[in-house]
């Protein structure tokens, strides 16, 4: 195994799972999530799927591996610039203890000056030398990454590999229940599911009625938040105004309040021997469903839970897709090296 793979594996779990922790930096409590695919070649084509929504990348190379150093420019930077062009990077030089270096000294050893030059070439926010054996500067990597994210642009981190490792990091501000309640007045619970509860609430700043969706499963919450951020301009997707991560790792999504769904409308039409829903109305709904699904598919998103109960209808009759907790964000068929990363949905006239 290449020496640079060891430090990466010390701190993160495989890509099939994640490691979460609440961290306090400069008085800010954030939730830190790490992903790593180092040494797992089966995940090679899936890795860019994780880049969506990343806050920051920790890109590492080994000072005794010229190949890993060169891969930063040849392999990793083209990939990161393509799939996450605006996400900041922390460059890490993985150094071993003196005894290990003595056995591997050669003209190929990367110097600190070369590491700093590489930092300038790739535009990394910081360059840190660390040792997995002595633990020197290991904590500094995470402290630096968090501080970079907490300063103006907010983004996300991502995960790694052989021959230069990419570590993926997620940072989220943590909010307490009192902080959320201070902004919203909860009226009543209007729905619930396997992993969530939905409440009707009033936004105190402007008295607008909203829906607060409390999600008790981290992965479902993460998927729904990321999808709704991407599809925020689609008229047939439910609007998310903001969201909060609580200290118990539950998420609270603030959504537009839609009073009814397709199931209720159809039932209402059949009440008291009614004629039900007109053909024209069904056609109009189908067009709106297809518009919502088209927005998803053009962004390589699969809803995976389309049903009448997840098709909400506004007071002015606009049908909107909701409940993206089971959604998946996919890449186009074929090699990830040749397929363009889709752009967020843009409404056209």
C-alpha positions, -999 to +999 in steps of 0.1 A: +000+000+000+013+035-008+023+054+023+000+083+016-031+061+019-024+056+057-031+090+071-063+094+051-077+062+065-069+072+101-096+099+101-124+088+078-146+059+070-153+043+036-175+061+011-204+037+019-207+054+053-199+087+068-183+100+100-201+130+117-190+151+146-200+184+162-169+207+162-165+242+178-142+266+160-139+303+171-172+300+190-191+285+160-205+250+164-205+231+131-213+196+121-184+180+103-189+150+079-161+131+062-161+108+032-132+088+018-128+063-010-091+057-007-080+023-019-115+013-031-113+012-069-149+001-072-160+036-063-139+053-090-168+063-112-191+070-083-167+094-066-179+126-084-214+120-072-202+131-038-188+164-050-222+180-053-227+203-023-191+198-009-179+226+013-141+220+010-116+194-004-085+182+014-062+172-014-032+151-001+000+139-017+030+120-002+064+136-001+081+103-012+057+097-041+065+118-071+035+102-089+011+114-062+025+149-064+021+150-102-014+135-099-026+167-081-023+186-114-028+158-139-058+140-123-073+156-093-075+193-102-092+187-136-117+165-119-124+189-091-126+220-114-151+202-135-174+188-109-170+214-081-153+245-097-160+269-068-151+247-038-120+257-019-090+233-014-066+226+014-034+210+001-017+185+025+018+171+023+019+137+040+053+133+057+064+103+077+088+101+107+126+105+102+132+067+104+108+060+075+123+088+054+158+075+060+148+042+043+132+060+014+153+090+007+159+097-030+160+125-054+123+122-058+114+134-023+091+165-026+105+195-008+085+221+011+093+247-015+078+224-042+047+219-021+042+257-017+047+262-054+020+235-061-003+254-037+001+285-058-005+267-090-038+252-079-050+282-059-054+262-027-065+282+004-037+266+025-007+243+024-001+221+054+027+195+061+016+167+085+028+134+098+006+104+105+032+088+128+038+118+150+003+134+145+021+167+137-004+192+123-032+166+119-056+187+139-044+218+120-058+203+088-093+202+101-091+235+119-079+252+088-105+236+065-133+246+089-121+282+091-118+284+053-155+273+050-167+296+077-153+327+060-174+341+033-183+316+007-200+285+022-192+252+006-185+215+012-157+189+015-150+156-002-132+123-004-100+106-013-078+081-031-044+066-040-017+086-057-029+118-041-059+115-019-090+137-019-108+140+014-143+153+014-157+174+042-191+188+050-197+216+074-230+228+087-240+254+113-258+239+142-290+255+155-307+249+188-345+244+191-350+278+208-332+295+179-356+280+154-387+286+176-377+323+179-382+326+141-413+305+137-446+300+156-457+264+152-495+259+149-502+222+143-488+189+129-503+184+094-484+152+083-459+126+093-439+098+077-414+071+085-386+096+091-403+130+092-430+152+107-445+183+090-459+212+109-479+243+098-462+274+112-461+312+109-429+330+100-427+358+126-408+382+105-436+387+079-465+364+091-462+342+061-476+307+067-450+280+060-444+243+065-417+231+088-405+196+079-386+179+107-365+151+093-351+125+117-328+106+093-295+123+083-292+108+048-328+116+039-324+152+051-291+157+032-306+143+000-337+165+002-318+197+010-293+192-018-320+184-044-342+214-034-312+237-036-305+226-071-342+228-082-351+260-064-361+278-097-384+252-110-421+263-108-433+227-103-410+218-074-419+228-038-400+259-026-375+256+003-369+290+020-342+279+044-331+249+065-315+242+099-294+214+113-301+208+150-277+197+176-294+162+176-285+159+139-322+162+128-329+187+101-357+213+098-367+224+064-388+256+059-410+250+029-438+268+012-471+257+027-494+239+002-528+230+017-536+199-003-523+171-024-535+152-055-551+125-034-573+149-015-583+168-046-595+136-064-614+125-033-631+158-030-642+157-066-659+124-060-678+135-029-716+136-029-718+118-063-697+144-080-684+139-115-648+137-103-619+154-120-623+167-155-602+154-184-589+189-189-577+191-153-560+157-155-542+169-186-531+201-169-517+181-139-499+157-162-481+185-180-470+200-146-459+166-133-438+161-165-423+196-161-412+188-126-398+154-136-381+170-166-364+195-143-352+166-121-339+145-150-321+174-167-301+177-134-296+139-132-319+136-102-343+107-098-372+113-074-378+076-066-410+082-046-435+097-070-471+091-059-502+112-055-495+120-019-462+136-029-478+158-055-489+190-037-512+216-052-511+253-043-541+276-038-538+288-074-538+253-088-501+248-095-490+212-089-456+207-073-434+177-067-424+172-030-407+148-006-372+142-021-360+122+009-355+091-013-341+110-043-308+101-059-284+124-078-268+105-107-242+110-134-250+105-171-244+070-185-208+063-195-175+076-183-175+104-158-145+118-175-165+127-206-199+137-193-207+173-183-219+180-148-255+193-153-262+229-144-290+238-119-325+242-133-331+275-150-366+287-158-370+296-195-396+318-210 
